[in-house]
Amino acid sequence: MSIELNDLPVGVSAISDKSSELPGGVFIVKFENESSWRICLSKKLSPEYGRFSSYRFETEEEAVKEYLDKTWK
């Protein structure tokens, strides 16, 4: 997967490999100073600033399941 951190909101420090299971432009990310994962839309999908869920997930798998089960928007 080829994504640049500048395509994501400020503060993203890690992108999960599990993101490859999601549609293009949707990522599972970790922010600086956080231990949990979040669902994130890239700036390409949400040009204002990128968009991320307020929900925090303990594992990458939980975040993927949440997105696929509920199609988070």
Buried (B, 14 or more C-beta within 10 A) or exposed (E): EEBEEEBBBEEBEEBBEBBEBBEEBBBBBBBEEEEEBBBBBBBEBBEEEBBBBEEBBEEBBBBBBBBEEEEBE
